[in-house]
Structures are given as C-alpha cells and as structure tokens.
Amino acid sequence: MGESRYTLADVRACNGRSGAPVWIIYKDSVYDVTSYLNQHPGGDVISEEAGTDATRAFDDVGHSPDAKTILAKFKIGEIIEEEKVYDANGKKKKKVVQVKPDNEGGRSCLNIVTCGLVG
C-alpha cells in the first residue's frame, strides 16, 4: 500500500486550534509534528506554520541536515498530485496558466469585431 495522500484543505484543518493536530507541509510532503512541538529547539515557531506549507520558513531558517532527518520521522504522507508544487527533484514547478479559448460564449474576438463593423 502506498503513502497517504492529502489535499491542502486537509492540512489547513490541522492547524493546532481547538485540539486539532499540527501538520505542516515541506516540499509536498505532509508531516504531523504535534508530538514534536515541545521538543523543537526554536520554540513555538512551528505553531505559526501549522496547517500551511512551511517550506520557505523551514529553508529560510537554514536548518541542519539533522533537522531534516528529525522531520522525516514525522512524515505521514504527501499532497495529492494535482496540488503538488514541487517536481520529483524537489524543484519548484513552473506554474501553468490556463487560458480560456477565445470563443468562450460562442463568439471569438474576430467575430465581435466583424459584427461591430458589418453591423
């Protein structure tokens, strides 16, 4: 059986409020760090990232390789494929912008201009 898959909404719900567990995302992997909160050398800063993608915050602090080893112990799954932000090499994917076709609603730009000119 493969790893568990979670949506961004699943993770957002695990923000530590009202007794909820504390989950964070690091490079599209999901971690339940609830039991680590009191052991974290940086104090309560994890709670500020609870329920979010903490990749930038984690990397900005300059965590050691040991920190990444510790984090790995708390991995519970990954973000679903459709919502992933990183490729298989851990590099941020380029955003794909979807463009709607010109003929949305049955009339293209050319048709509108032509109809306006012809009357």
N, CA, C and O atoms as CSV, one atom per row, in Angstrom:
chain,resi,resn,atom,element,x,y,z
A,1,MET,N,N,0.848,-1.192,0.000
A,1,MET,CA,C,0.000,0.000,0.000
A,1,MET,C,C,0.882,1.240,0.000
A,1,MET,O,O,1.876,1.289,0.724
A,2,GLY,N,N,0.531,2.247,-0.806
A,2,GLY,CA,C,1.317,3.469,-0.931
A,2,GLY,C,C,1.089,4.413,0.234
A,2,GLY,O,O,0.335,4.133,1.166
A,3,GLU,N,N,1.775,5.545,0.140
A,3,GLU,CA,C,1.643,6.569,1.165
A,3,GLU,C,C,0.261,7.199,1.132
A,3,GLU,O,O,-0.428,7.169,0.113
A,4,SER,N,N,-0.129,7.766,2.258
A,4,SER,CA,C,-1.380,8.509,2.308
A,4,SER,C,C,-1.245,9.792,1.504
A,4,SER,O,O,-0.166,10.378,1.428
A,5,ARG,N,N,-2.349,10.221,0.906
A,5,ARG,CA,C,-2.392,11.455,0.117
A,5,ARG,C,C,-3.361,12.421,0.789
A,5,ARG,O,O,-4.431,12.027,1.254
A,6,TYR,N,N,-2.972,13.679,0.831
A,6,TYR,CA,C,-3.788,14.695,1.479
A,6,TYR,C,C,-3.957,15.901,0.565
A,6,TYR,O,O,-3.095,16.186,-0.265
A,7,THR,N,N,-5.068,16.604,0.722
A,7,THR,CA,C,-5.274,17.854,-0.002
A,7,THR,C,C,-4.743,18.998,0.860
A,7,THR,O,O,-4.490,18.826,2.052
A,8,LEU,N,N,-4.580,20.164,0.241
A,8,LEU,CA,C,-4.170,21.340,1.005
A,8,LEU,C,C,-5.216,21.667,2.066
A,8,LEU,O,O,-4.877,22.132,3.154
A,9,ALA,N,N,-6.488,21.425,1.748
A,9,ALA,CA,C,-7.564,21.667,2.716
A,9,ALA,C,C,-7.441,20.734,3.923
A,9,ALA,O,O,-7.700,21.144,5.054
A,10,ASP,N,N,-7.047,19.477,3.683
A,10,ASP,CA,C,-6.832,18.533,4.792
A,10,ASP,C,C,-5.787,19.095,5.759
A,10,ASP,O,O,-5.961,19.066,6.978
A,11,VAL,N,N,-4.702,19.605,5.180
A,11,VAL,CA,C,-3.608,20.125,6.002
A,11,VAL,C,C,-4.042,21.395,6.725
A,11,VAL,O,O,-3.733,21.568,7.904
A,12,ARG,N,N,-4.751,22.284,6.036
A,12,ARG,CA,C,-5.217,23.531,6.662
A,12,ARG,C,C,-6.051,23.248,7.903
A,12,ARG,O,O,-6.001,24.007,8.871
A,13,ALA,N,N,-6.818,22.162,7.883
A,13,ALA,CA,C,-7.665,21.812,9.026
A,13,ALA,C,C,-6.842,21.368,10.236
A,13,ALA,O,O,-7.339,21.374,11.362
A,14,CYS,N,N,-5.599,20.988,10.007
A,14,CYS,CA,C,-4.740,20.506,11.098
A,14,CYS,C,C,-3.784,21.622,11.517
A,14,CYS,O,O,-2.569,21.539,11.336
A,15,ASN,N,N,-4.388,22.674,12.086
A,15,ASN,CA,C,-3.640,23.876,12.414
A,15,ASN,C,C,-3.382,24.038,13.913
A,15,ASN,O,O,-2.927,25.091,14.360
A,16,GLY,N,N,-3.676,22.992,14.684
A,16,GLY,CA,C,-3.412,23.026,16.117
A,16,GLY,C,C,-4.476,23.716,16.946
A,16,GLY,O,O,-4.406,23.701,18.175
A,17,ARG,N,N,-5.455,24.316,16.302
A,17,ARG,CA,C,-6.508,25.021,17.047
A,17,ARG,C,C,-7.590,24.047,17.493
A,17,ARG,O,O,-7.874,23.060,16.814
A,18,SER,N,N,-8.186,24.335,18.637
A,18,SER,CA,C,-9.299,23.529,19.173
A,18,SER,C,C,-8.943,22.052,19.268
A,18,SER,O,O,-9.779,21.193,18.986
A,19,GLY,N,N,-7.719,21.754,19.659
A,19,GLY,CA,C,-7.297,20.371,19.855
A,19,GLY,C,C,-6.901,19.633,18.595
A,19,GLY,O,O,-6.573,18.448,18.654
A,20,ALA,N,N,-6.923,20.313,17.447
A,20,ALA,CA,C,-6.526,19.672,16.187
A,20,ALA,C,C,-5.025,19.386,16.213
A,20,ALA,O,O,-4.271,20.099,16.875
A,21,PRO,N,N,-4.591,18.356,15.503
A,21,PRO,CA,C,-3.151,18.096,15.419
A,21,PRO,C,C,-2.457,19.218,14.633
A,21,PRO,O,O,-3.118,20.036,13.992
A,22,VAL,N,N,-1.135,19.246,14.690
A,22,VAL,CA,C,-0.350,20.243,13.953
A,22,VAL,C,C,0.363,19.548,12.810
A,22,VAL,O,O,1.291,18.762,13.009
A,23,TRP,N,N,-0.099,19.862,11.601
A,23,TRP,CA,C,0.526,19.331,10.394
A,23,TRP,C,C,1.182,20.483,9.648
A,23,TRP,O,O,0.689,21.611,9.671
A,24,ILE,N,N,2.282,20.195,8.997
A,24,ILE,CA,C,2.923,21.155,8.109
A,24,ILE,C,C,3.284,20.442,6.814
A,24,ILE,O,O,3.321,19.213,6.754
A,25,ILE,N,N,3.546,21.224,5.792
A,25,ILE,CA,C,3.986,20.687,4.508
A,25,ILE,C,C,5.419,21.154,4.285
A,25,ILE,O,O,5.747,22.318,4.516
A,26,TYR,N,N,6.268,20.235,3.834
A,26,TYR,CA,C,7.616,20.597,3.395
A,26,TYR,C,C,7.844,19.905,2.059
A,26,TYR,O,O,7.878,18.677,1.981
A,27,LYS,N,N,7.997,20.695,1.026
A,27,LYS,CA,C,8.207,20.186,-0.336
A,27,LYS,C,C,7.229,19.067,-0.697
A,27,LYS,O,O,7.625,17.983,-1.125
A,28,ASP,N,N,5.942,19.361,-0.511
A,28,ASP,CA,C,4.828,18.482,-0.887
A,28,ASP,C,C,4.673,17.241,-0.022
A,28,ASP,O,O,3.811,16.407,-0.300
A,29,SER,N,N,5.485,17.098,1.019
A,29,SER,CA,C,5.288,16.003,1.970
A,29,SER,C,C,4.579,16.573,3.190
A,29,SER,O,O,4.791,17.726,3.566
A,30,VAL,N,N,3.735,15.753,3.802
A,30,VAL,CA,C,2.941,16.175,4.954
A,30,VAL,C,C,3.518,15.541,6.213
A,30,VAL,O,O,3.814,14.347,6.258
A,31,TYR,N,N,3.666,16.381,7.233
A,31,TYR,CA,C,4.259,15.939,8.500
A,31,TYR,C,C,3.330,16.277,9.652
A,31,TYR,O,O,2.816,17.392,9.739
A,32,ASP,N,N,3.117,15.301,10.542
A,32,ASP,CA,C,2.367,15.542,11.766
A,32,ASP,C,C,3.405,15.798,12.858
A,32,ASP,O,O,4.012,14.864,13.382
A,33,VAL,N,N,3.601,17.076,13.193
A,33,VAL,CA,C,4.639,17.467,14.157
A,33,VAL,C,C,4.063,17.762,15.539
A,33,VAL,O,O,4.733,18.368,16.375
A,34,THR,N,N,2.842,17.343,15.778
A,34,THR,CA,C,2.169,17.608,17.045
A,34,THR,C,C,3.027,17.182,18.235
A,34,THR,O,O,3.191,17.942,19.189
A,35,SER,N,N,3.569,15.972,18.179
A,35,SER,CA,C,4.332,15.451,19.323
A,35,SER,C,C,5.723,16.081,19.434
A,35,SER,O,O,6.409,15.881,20.437
A,36,TYR,N,N,6.144,16.832,18.429
A,36,TYR,CA,C,7.475,17.439,18.432
A,36,TYR,C,C,7.468,18.891,18.912
A,36,TYR,O,O,8.528,19.457,19.181
A,37,LEU,N,N,6.297,19.493,19.021
A,37,LEU,CA,C,6.207,20.917,19.357
A,37,LEU,C,C,7.025,21.295,20.589
A,37,LEU,O,O,7.766,22.278,20.562
A,38,ASN,N,N,6.898,20.530,21.655
A,38,ASN,CA,C,7.588,20.869,22.908
A,38,ASN,C,C,9.087,20.586,22.860
A,38,ASN,O,O,9.833,21.080,23.705
A,39,GLN,N,N,9.535,19.801,21.888
A,39,GLN,CA,C,10.956,19.460,21.782
A,39,GLN,C,C,11.707,20.364,20.812
A,39,GLN,O,O,12.938,20.367,20.787
A,40,HIS,N,N,10.966,21.131,20.014
A,40,HIS,CA,C,11.588,21.950,18.964
A,40,HIS,C,C,12.506,23.012,19.584
A,40,HIS,O,O,12.059,23.817,20.401
A,41,PRO,N,N,13.782,23.014,19.198
A,41,PRO,CA,C,14.721,23.976,19.778
A,41,PRO,C,C,14.356,25.439,19.483
A,41,PRO,O,O,14.748,26.340,20.225
A,42,GLY,N,N,13.619,25.666,18.419
A,42,GLY,CA,C,13.220,27.026,18.055
A,42,GLY,C,C,11.961,27.493,18.760
A,42,GLY,O,O,11.411,28.544,18.431
A,43,GLY,N,N,11.512,26.720,19.718
A,43,GLY,CA,C,10.313,27.103,20.461
A,43,GLY,C,C,9.041,26.900,19.675
A,43,GLY,O,O,8.885,25.928,18.936
A,44,ASP,N,N,8.134,27.842,19.855
A,44,ASP,CA,C,6.772,27.712,19.344
A,44,ASP,C,C,6.600,28.160,17.890
A,44,ASP,O,O,5.469,28.288,17.421
A,45,VAL,N,N,7.690,28.397,17.174
A,45,VAL,CA,C,7.554,28.903,15.797
A,45,VAL,C,C,6.852,27.920,14.869
A,45,VAL,O,O,6.261,28.337,13.873
A,46,ILE,N,N,6.902,26.653,15.166
A,46,ILE,CA,C,6.197,25.675,14.324
A,46,ILE,C,C,4.700,25.974,14.321
A,46,ILE,O,O,4.043,25.839,13.289
A,47,SER,N,N,4.161,26.377,15.462
A,47,SER,CA,C,2.725,26.660,15.554
A,47,SER,C,C,2.308,27.759,14.590
A,47,SER,O,O,1.174,27.762,14.111
A,48,GLU,N,N,3.214,28.701,14.297
A,48,GLU,CA,C,2.900,29.776,13.352
A,48,GLU,C,C,2.708,29.234,11.942
A,48,GLU,O,O,2.007,29.843,11.134
A,49,GLU,N,N,3.323,28.099,11.641
A,49,GLU,CA,C,3.235,27.495,10.308
A,49,GLU,C,C,2.214,26.363,10.248
A,49,GLU,O,O,2.011,25.771,9.189
A,50,ALA,N,N,1.576,26.058,11.366
A,50,ALA,CA,C,0.633,24.939,11.441
A,50,ALA,C,C,-0.444,25.052,10.371
A,50,ALA,O,O,-1.066,26.101,10.204
A,51,GLY,N,N,-0.652,23.957,9.650
A,51,GLY,CA,C,-1.682,23.906,8.626
A,51,GLY,C,C,-1.282,24.525,7.298
A,51,GLY,O,O,-2.123,24.694,6.415
A,52,THR,N,N,0.001,24.866,7.146
A,52,THR,CA,C,0.438,25.544,5.923
A,52,THR,C,C,1.646,24.843,5.310
A,52,THR,O,O,2.193,23.891,5.865
A,53,ASP,N,N,2.042,25.353,4.142
A,53,ASP,CA,C,3.277,24.915,3.509
A,53,ASP,C,C,4.407,25.688,4.181
A,53,ASP,O,O,4.554,26.891,3.968
A,54,ALA,N,N,5.192,25.005,4.980
A,54,ALA,CA,C,6.258,25.629,5.767
A,54,ALA,C,C,7.615,25.552,5.067
A,54,ALA,O,O,8.642,25.817,5.692
A,55,THR,N,N,7.635,25.196,3.793
A,55,THR,CA,C,8.895,25.004,3.077
A,55,THR,C,C,9.780,26.240,3.150
A,55,THR,O,O,10.944,26.144,3.540
A,56,ARG,N,N,9.250,27.383,2.787
A,56,ARG,CA,C,10.052,28.610,2.774
A,56,ARG,C,C,10.554,28.941,4.176
A,56,ARG,O,O,11.730,29.259,4.352
A,57,ALA,N,N,9.678,28.871,5.171
A,57,ALA,CA,C,10.078,29.190,6.552
A,57,ALA,C,C,11.159,28.232,7.031
A,57,ALA,O,O,12.120,28.651,7.676
A,58,PHE,N,N,11.010,26.955,6.721
A,58,PHE,CA,C,11.985,25.936,7.134
A,58,PHE,C,C,13.342,26.215,6.489
A,58,PHE,O,O,14.375,26.184,7.158
A,59,ASP,N,N,13.328,26.488,5.184
A,59,ASP,CA,C,14.581,26.730,4.462
A,59,ASP,C,C,15.219,28.067,4.844
A,59,ASP,O,O,16.444,28.172,4.910
A,60,ASP,N,N,14.395,29.090,5.094
A,60,ASP,CA,C,14.925,30.409,5.458
A,60,ASP,C,C,15.697,30.385,6.770
A,60,ASP,O,O,16.630,31.165,6.960
A,61,VAL,N,N,15.310,29.494,7.673
A,61,VAL,CA,C,15.994,29.391,8.961
A,61,VAL,C,C,17.353,28.719,8.793
A,61,VAL,O,O,18.245,28.900,9.622
A,62,GLY,N,N,17.510,27.955,7.736
A,62,GLY,CA,C,18.785,27.279,7.495
A,62,GLY,C,C,18.961,26.064,8.377
A,62,GLY,O,O,20.010,25.884,8.996
A,63,HIS,N,N,17.937,25.230,8.436
A,63,HIS,CA,C,18.004,24.014,9.251
A,63,HIS,C,C,19.163,23.112,8.807
A,63,HIS,O,O,19.535,23.068,7.635
A,64,SER,N,N,19.700,22.418,9.764
A,64,SER,CA,C,20.808,21.489,9.512
A,64,SER,C,C,20.284,20.197,8.887
A,64,SER,O,O,19.079,19.947,8.884
A,65,PRO,N,N,21.200,19.375,8.355
A,65,PRO,CA,C,20.774,18.053,7.861
A,65,PRO,C,C,20.115,17.224,8.976
A,65,PRO,O,O,19.215,16.427,8.708
A,66,ASP,N,N,20.562,17.411,10.216
A,66,ASP,CA,C,19.944,16.703,11.348
A,66,ASP,C,C,18.462,17.072,11.470
A,66,ASP,O,O,17.621,16.214,11.742
A,67,ALA,N,N,18.158,18.339,11.270
A,67,ALA,CA,C,16.768,18.780,11.368
A,67,ALA,C,C,15.909,18.086,10.314
A,67,ALA,O,O,14.769,17.709,10.583
A,68,LYS,N,N,16.463,17.921,9.110
A,68,LYS,CA,C,15.714,17.234,8.049
A,68,LYS,C,C,15.525,15.756,8.390
A,68,LYS,O,O,14.500,15.165,8.051
A,69,THR,N,N,16.509,15.162,9.058
A,69,THR,CA,C,16.390,13.768,9.498
A,69,THR,C,C,15.290,13.641,10.542
A,69,THR,O,O,14.490,12.706,10.505
A,70,ILE,N,N,15.255,14.594,11.478
A,70,ILE,CA,C,14.208,14.592,12.508
A,70,ILE,C,C,12.845,14.772,11.856
A,70,ILE,O,O,11.899,14.052,12.175
A,71,LEU,N,N,12.746,15.732,10.944
A,71,LEU,CA,C,11.477,15.995,10.268
A,71,LEU,C,C,10.961,14.742,9.563
A,71,LEU,O,O,9.766,14.451,9.607
A,72,ALA,N,N,11.851,14.011,8.923
A,72,ALA,CA,C,11.470,12.812,8.168
A,72,ALA,C,C,10.732,11.792,9.037
A,72,ALA,O,O,9.891,11.045,8.538
A,73,LYS,N,N,11.040,11.761,10.318
A,73,LYS,CA,C,10.382,10.807,11.232
A,73,LYS,C,C,8.898,11.092,11.408
A,73,LYS,O,O,8.137,10.219,11.824
A,74,PHE,N,N,8.486,12.320,11.088
A,74,PHE,CA,C,7.101,12.721,11.312
A,74,PHE,C,C,6.261,12.714,10.035
A,74,PHE,O,O,5.105,13.136,10.042
A,75,LYS,N,N,6.853,12.231,8.940
A,75,LYS,CA,C,6.131,12.220,7.665
A,75,LYS,C,C,4.956,11.242,7.728
A,75,LYS,O,O,5.096,10.095,8.154
A,76,ILE,N,N,3.791,11.734,7.289
A,76,ILE,CA,C,2.595,10.888,7.283
A,76,ILE,C,C,2.039,10.685,5.877
A,76,ILE,O,O,1.137,9.871,5.678
A,77,GLY,N,N,2.567,11.414,4.908
A,77,GLY,CA,C,2.084,11.255,3.540
A,77,GLY,C,C,2.534,12.394,2.662
A,77,GLY,O,O,3.496,13.101,2.963
A,78,GLU,N,N,1.810,12.558,1.561
A,78,GLU,CA,C,2.134,13.597,0.587
A,78,GLU,C,C,0.869,14.305,0.139
A,78,GLU,O,O,-0.244,13.809,0.309
A,79,ILE,N,N,1.075,15.479,-0.440
A,79,ILE,CA,C,-0.026,16.231,-1.039
A,79,ILE,C,C,-0.460,15.483,-2.304
A,79,ILE,O,O,0.359,14.864,-2.982
A,80,ILE,N,N,-1.753,15.551,-2.607
A,80,ILE,CA,C,-2.239,14.886,-3.819
A,80,ILE,C,C,-1.545,15.474,-5.039
A,80,ILE,O,O,-1.140,16.636,-5.037
A,81,GLU,N,N,-1.415,14.669,-6.067
A,81,GLU,CA,C,-0.654,15.044,-7.263
A,81,GLU,C,C,-1.120,16.376,-7.863
A,81,GLU,O,O,-0.294,17.192,-8.271
A,82,GLU,N,N,-2.425,16.597,-7.917
A,82,GLU,CA,C,-2.979,17.796,-8.550
A,82,GLU,C,C,-2.593,19.086,-7.827
A,82,GLU,O,O,-2.619,20.163,-8.423
A,83,GLU,N,N,-2.234,18.981,-6.543
A,83,GLU,CA,C,-1.932,20.184,-5.757
A,83,GLU,C,C,-0.444,20.319,-5.417
A,83,GLU,O,O,-0.054,21.222,-4.676
A,84,LYS,N,N,0.379,19.429,-5.956
A,84,LYS,CA,C,1.814,19.490,-5.661
A,84,LYS,C,C,2.438,20.739,-6.271
A,84,LYS,O,O,2.014,21.211,-7.326
A,85,VAL,N,N,3.454,21.266,-5.590
A,85,VAL,CA,C,4.144,22.478,-6.011
A,85,VAL,C,C,5.560,22.162,-6.493
A,85,VAL,O,O,6.168,22.963,-7.203
A,86,TYR,N,N,6.087,20.993,-6.107
A,86,TYR,CA,C,7.461,20.624,-6.428
A,86,TYR,C,C,7.500,19.419,-7.356
A,86,TYR,O,O,6.603,18.577,-7.331
A,87,ASP,N,N,8.552,19.340,-8.181
A,87,ASP,CA,C,8.719,18.176,-9.047
A,87,ASP,C,C,9.435,17.064,-8.274
A,87,ASP,O,O,9.737,17.224,-7.092
A,88,ALA,N,N,9.700,15.964,-8.929
A,88,ALA,CA,C,10.310,14.797,-8.283
A,88,ALA,C,C,11.717,15.091,-7.749
A,88,ALA,O,O,12.207,14.382,-6.870
A,89,ASN,N,N,12.364,16.134,-8.278
A,89,ASN,CA,C,13.709,16.500,-7.821
A,89,ASN,C,C,13.694,17.547,-6.712
A,89,ASN,O,O,14.750,18.026,-6.300
A,90,GLY,N,N,12.508,17.904,-6.227
A,90,GLY,CA,C,12.413,18.893,-5.165
A,90,GLY,C,C,12.531,20.327,-5.649
A,90,GLY,O,O,12.726,21.243,-4.851
A,91,LYS,N,N,12.412,20.524,-6.966
A,91,LYS,CA,C,12.462,21.870,-7.542
A,91,LYS,C,C,11.036,22.374,-7.727
A,91,LYS,O,O,10.140,21.613,-8.092
A,92,LYS,N,N,10.837,23.655,-7.473
A,92,LYS,CA,C,9.518,24.240,-7.624
A,92,LYS,C,C,9.075,24.156,-9.079
A,92,LYS,O,O,9.810,24.533,-9.991
A,93,LYS,N,N,7.848,23.649,-9.277
A,93,LYS,CA,C,7.298,23.540,-10.620
A,93,LYS,C,C,6.972,24.924,-11.145
A,93,LYS,O,O,6.671,25.840,-10.380
A,94,LYS,N,N,7.037,25.064,-12.459
A,94,LYS,CA,C,6.591,26.302,-13.082
A,94,LYS,C,C,5.068,26.282,-13.101
A,94,LYS,O,O,4.448,25.255,-13.379
A,95,LYS,N,N,4.487,27.420,-12.806
A,95,LYS,CA,C,3.031,27.495,-12.821
A,95,LYS,C,C,2.531,27.462,-14.249
A,95,LYS,O,O,3.074,28.125,-15.132
A,96,VAL,N,N,1.496,26.685,-14.457
A,96,VAL,CA,C,0.869,26.608,-15.772
A,96,VAL,C,C,-0.396,27.448,-15.702
A,96,VAL,O,O,-1.284,27.185,-14.891
A,97,VAL,N,N,-0.468,28.448,-16.548
A,97,VAL,CA,C,-1.640,29.310,-16.575
A,97,VAL,C,C,-2.584,28.791,-17.646
A,97,VAL,O,O,-2.210,28.660,-18.811
A,98,GLN,N,N,-3.789,28.504,-17.244
A,98,GLN,CA,C,-4.765,28.010,-18.207
A,98,GLN,C,C,-5.448,29.196,-18.878
A,98,GLN,O,O,-5.945,30.100,-18.207
A,99,VAL,N,N,-5.466,29.182,-20.193
A,99,VAL,CA,C,-6.085,30.249,-20.958
A,99,VAL,C,C,-7.374,29.708,-21.548
A,99,VAL,O,O,-7.399,28.647,-22.172
A,100,LYS,N,N,-8.440,30.457,-21.338
A,100,LYS,CA,C,-9.718,30.034,-21.906
A,100,LYS,C,C,-9.727,30.354,-23.394
A,100,LYS,O,O,-9.151,31.358,-23.813
A,101,PRO,N,N,-10.367,29.523,-24.188
A,101,PRO,CA,C,-10.409,29.773,-25.633
A,101,PRO,C,C,-11.119,31.093,-25.937
A,101,PRO,O,O,-11.977,31.546,-25.178
A,102,ASP,N,N,-10.739,31.700,-27.069
A,102,ASP,CA,C,-11.328,32.967,-27.499
A,102,ASP,C,C,-12.843,32.876,-27.662
A,102,ASP,O,O,-13.570,33.836,-27.406
A,103,ASN,N,N,-13.298,31.709,-28.090
A,103,ASN,CA,C,-14.718,31.594,-28.427
A,103,ASN,C,C,-15.584,31.228,-27.230
A,103,ASN,O,O,-16.632,30.604,-27.397
A,104,GLU,N,N,-15.164,31.604,-26.028
A,104,GLU,CA,C,-15.976,31.388,-24.836
A,104,GLU,C,C,-17.303,32.115,-25.061
A,104,GLU,O,O,-17.305,33.310,-25.358
A,105,GLY,N,N,-18.385,31.441,-24.930
A,105,GLY,CA,C,-19.687,32.051,-25.165
A,105,GLY,C,C,-20.091,32.026,-26.632
A,105,GLY,O,O,-21.115,32.603,-26.997
A,106,GLY,N,N,-19.295,31.360,-27.489
A,106,GLY,CA,C,-19.691,31.179,-28.878
A,106,GLY,C,C,-19.216,32.254,-29.836
A,106,GLY,O,O,-19.425,32.117,-31.042
A,107,ARG,N,N,-18.589,33.311,-29.358
A,107,ARG,CA,C,-18.137,34.360,-30.271
A,107,ARG,C,C,-16.665,34.654,-30.017
A,107,ARG,O,O,-16.266,34.923,-28.884
A,108,SER,N,N,-15.881,34.603,-31.044
A,108,SER,CA,C,-14.467,34.919,-30.900
A,108,SER,C,C,-14.295,36.429,-30.971
A,108,SER,O,O,-15.219,37.150,-31.348
A,109,CYS,N,N,-13.106,36.902,-30.608
A,109,CYS,CA,C,-12.804,38.342,-30.708
A,109,CYS,C,C,-13.014,38.830,-32.130
A,109,CYS,O,O,-13.554,39.914,-32.350
A,110,LEU,N,N,-12.581,38.018,-33.105
A,110,LEU,CA,C,-12.709,38.389,-34.512
A,110,LEU,C,C,-14.188,38.546,-34.877
A,110,LEU,O,O,-14.558,39.492,-35.573
A,111,ASN,N,N,-15.028,37.627,-34.410
A,111,ASN,CA,C,-16.452,37.715,-34.697
A,111,ASN,C,C,-17.056,38.986,-34.126
A,111,ASN,O,O,-17.877,39.635,-34.776
A,112,ILE,N,N,-16.655,39.343,-32.918
A,112,ILE,CA,C,-17.205,40.533,-32.270
A,112,ILE,C,C,-16.801,41.778,-33.074
A,112,ILE,O,O,-17.627,42.657,-33.316
A,113,VAL,N,N,-15.537,41.847,-33.482
A,113,VAL,CA,C,-15.056,42.995,-34.270
A,113,VAL,C,C,-15.794,43.034,-35.604
A,113,VAL,O,O,-16.267,44.092,-36.018
A,114,THR,N,N,-15.896,41.893,-36.280
A,114,THR,CA,C,-16.563,41.835,-37.583
A,114,THR,C,C,-18.017,42.240,-37.455
A,114,THR,O,O,-18.508,43.028,-38.263
A,115,CYS,N,N,-18.720,41.720,-36.456
A,115,CYS,CA,C,-20.132,42.059,-36.256
A,115,CYS,C,C,-20.282,43.545,-36.001
A,115,CYS,O,O,-21.249,44.162,-36.448
A,116,GLY,N,N,-19.332,44.121,-35.283
A,116,GLY,CA,C,-19.382,45.542,-34.994
A,116,GLY,C,C,-19.159,46.382,-36.233
A,116,GLY,O,O,-19.725,47.469,-36.356
A,117,LEU,N,N,-18.331,45.888,-37.164
A,117,LEU,CA,C,-18.036,46.642,-38.373
A,117,LEU,C,C,-19.131,46.475,-39.421
A,117,LEU,O,O,-19.482,47.432,-40.112
A,118,VAL,N,N,-19.664,45.278,-39.540
A,118,VAL,CA,C,-20.653,44.979,-40.555
A,118,VAL,C,C,-22.029,45.470,-40.120
A,118,VAL,O,O,-22.843,45.906,-40.935
A,119,GLY,N,N,-22.259,45.389,-38.845
A,119,GLY,CA,C,-23.496,45.955,-38.346
A,119,GLY,C,C,-24.487,44.917,-38.038
A,119,GLY,O,O,-25.595,45.230,-37.603
